[in-house]
């Protein structure tokens, strides 16, 4: 089922007449990756936070956000089933690689099954050799992949990507881009990517400039 934004508008809380994002209506289908481009500081991350239900006190929003036909506005963040991937991995330093992934697994997975499922996820992308490693001892590219796998392990119905490639060395970016896009398509969930780098845009996909969003009706 798709993500649907209906007249989503974001305002500055301290200046209610100052609009950060003009009313935007957009539909993203399962398995589709849509990109929003704009300069740093324009509000791209705030858009993702609004969808995830994590909008800070400095902003408020109007409009409707639907996922799988459910009105997300009615749900707190932890019940929205939204995976949000930030620029930096944000792994738990006191847990090893498989434990970081196991942490995100659904609560219905218990005991040793959590470890086995985490190891199976790593094996699917040939990272099982890292399972016992401290996240403090793996490379930046490996940490980025583990972080994405942890996000997907929670079985989100929507993936939001906040410039996930910008913190990587230029030599790692292309490979990690392809990894992220392949994982999102394989999960068959709608994906919204925000970035300021045109090279991040998936081939043959829709892309909106930030200043065009208010005119979008996709």
C-alpha positions in Angstrom: 0.0 0.0 0.0 1.3 3.5 -0.7 2.3 6.6 1.2 -0.2 9.4 0.6 0.4 13.0 1.6 -2.7 15.2 1.3 -2.2 19.0 1.5 0.6 18.5 4.0 1.7 21.9 5.2 4.5 22.7 7.8 4.6 26.0 9.7 7.0 27.7 12.0 5.4 27.3 15.5 6.7 30.7 16.7 5.6 32.4 13.5 2.3 30.7 12.5 2.0 32.6 9.2 5.6 31.6 8.1 5.2 28.5 6.0 8.2 26.1 5.7 6.4 23.8 3.3 3.5 24.8 1.2 0.6 22.3 0.9 1.9 19.2 -0.9 0.0 16.2 -2.1 2.0 13.2 -3.2 1.6 9.4 -3.5 4.5 7.0 -3.4 3.8 3.4 -4.4 5.3 0.3 -2.7 8.8 -0.4 -4.1 9.1 3.2 -5.4 11.8 5.6 -4.4 10.9 9.3 -4.7 13.6 12.0 -4.1 13.2 15.5 -2.8 16.2 17.8 -3.5 17.0 21.0 -1.8 19.9 22.9 -0.2 21.0 22.3 3.4 18.7 23.9 5.9 15.7 24.3 3.7 13.5 21.9 5.8 14.0 18.5 4.1 14.6 16.7 7.4 11.6 18.5 9.0 9.4 17.0 6.2 10.6 13.5 7.2 10.1 14.2 10.9 6.6 15.3 10.2 5.8 12.0 8.4 7.4 10.0 11.1 5.6 11.9 13.9 8.8 13.3 15.3 8.2 17.0 14.5 9.9 19.2 17.1 8.2 22.0 19.1 9.6 24.6 16.7 7.1 23.4 13.9 3.6 22.2 13.5 1.8 20.7 10.5 -1.6 20.5 8.9 -2.9 18.0 6.3 -3.2 14.2 6.2 -0.6 11.5 6.0 -1.9 8.0 5.0 0.1 4.8 5.0 -1.6 1.5 4.0 -4.9 3.4 4.1 -4.3 4.4 7.8 -4.3 8.0 8.8 -0.8 8.3 10.5 -1.7 11.6 12.1 -3.7 9.6 14.7 -0.7 7.4 15.7 2.2 8.2 17.9 5.7 7.8 16.3 6.4 4.2 17.7 3.1 2.9 16.1 3.6 4.4 12.7 5.8 1.6 11.3 8.1 4.1 9.7 11.8 3.5 9.3 13.9 6.7 9.5 17.5 6.4 8.3 19.7 9.4 9.2 23.0 10.7 7.8 25.0 8.9 10.5 24.6 5.3 11.6 23.7 6.0 15.3 24.5 2.4 16.3 24.5 1.4 19.9 28.2 1.3 20.9 27.7 -1.1 23.8 26.2 -3.8 21.5 28.0 -5.8 18.8 26.7 -6.0 15.2 24.2 -8.8 15.5 22.9 -7.3 18.8 22.3 -4.0 17.2 20.1 -5.6 14.5 18.4 -7.9 17.0 17.4 -4.8 19.0 15.1 -3.7 16.2 13.4 -7.0 15.5 9.6 -7.2 16.3 8.8 -8.0 19.9 7.1 -11.3 18.8 10.6 -12.7 18.1 11.9 -14.1 21.4 15.1 -15.6 22.9 17.6 -17.3 20.7 15.4 -16.7 17.7 16.3 -13.0 17.9 20.0 -13.8 17.5 19.5 -16.3 14.7 17.2 -13.9 12.8 19.8 -11.1 13.2 22.5 -13.4 11.9 20.4 -14.5 9.0 19.8 -10.9 8.0 23.6 -10.3 8.0 24.2 -13.4 6.0 21.7 -12.3 3.3 24.0 -9.4 2.4 27.3 -11.3 3.2 28.0 -9.4 6.4 27.7 -12.4 8.7 31.5 -12.3 9.3 30.9 -9.1 11.2 28.2 -10.5 13.6 30.4 -10.6 16.7 32.3 -7.4 15.9 32.0 -4.3 18.1 30.4 -1.5 16.1 33.3 0.6 17.2 35.7 -1.5 15.2 33.9 -1.7 11.8 34.4 0.7 8.9 32.2 3.6 8.1 30.7 1.8 5.1 30.0 -1.3 7.1 28.4 0.7 9.9 26.2 2.4 7.4 25.0 -0.9 6.0 24.4 -2.4 9.5 22.4 0.7 10.4 20.2 0.3 7.3 19.7 -3.4 8.1 18.7 -2.5 11.6 16.1 -0.1 10.3 14.7 -2.7 7.9 14.8 -5.4 10.6 11.9 -3.6 12.4 9.8 -4.4 9.3 8.7 -0.8 8.5 5.9 -0.1 6.1 7.7 3.1 4.9 11.3 4.1 4.6 12.5 7.7 5.0 16.1 8.4 4.0 17.7 11.7 5.3 20.8 12.2 3.2 22.1 8.8 4.2 25.1 9.0 1.8 26.5 12.4 2.7 28.7 11.2 5.6 30.4 8.5 3.5 33.7 8.7 1.8 33.2 9.4 -1.9 34.6 5.9 -2.8 31.9 4.2 -0.7 28.9 6.3 -1.8 28.0 4.6 -5.1 28.1 1.1 -3.7 26.1 2.1 -0.6 23.5 3.9 -2.8 22.9 0.7 -4.7 22.7 -1.3 -1.5 20.1 1.0 0.0 18.0 1.2 -3.2 18.1 -2.6 -3.7 17.1 -3.2 -0.1 14.2 -0.7 -0.3 12.9 -2.3 -3.5 13.3 -5.8 -2.1 11.3 -4.8 0.9 8.6 -3.5 -1.5 7.8 -0.4 0.6 7.4 3.2 -0.4 10.7 5.2 0.1 11.2 8.9 0.4 14.8 10.2 0.0 15.8 13.8 0.7 19.2 15.0 -0.5 21.1 18.0 -1.9 23.2 15.8 -4.2 21.8 15.0 -7.7 24.0 11.9 -7.8 21.9 10.4 -5.1 18.8 10.2 -7.3 17.9 6.7 -8.4 17.8 6.1 -12.2 14.4 6.5 -13.8 12.7 7.8 -10.7 10.7 10.8 -9.7 12.5 13.8 -8.2 11.1 17.1 -6.9 13.0 20.2 -6.1 12.1 21.6 -2.7 10.6 24.9 -4.1 8.4 22.8 -6.5 6.8 20.7 -3.8 3.9 23.0 -3.1 3.0 22.6 -6.8 3.3 18.8 -6.8 0.2 16.6 -7.1 1.9 13.3 -7.9 
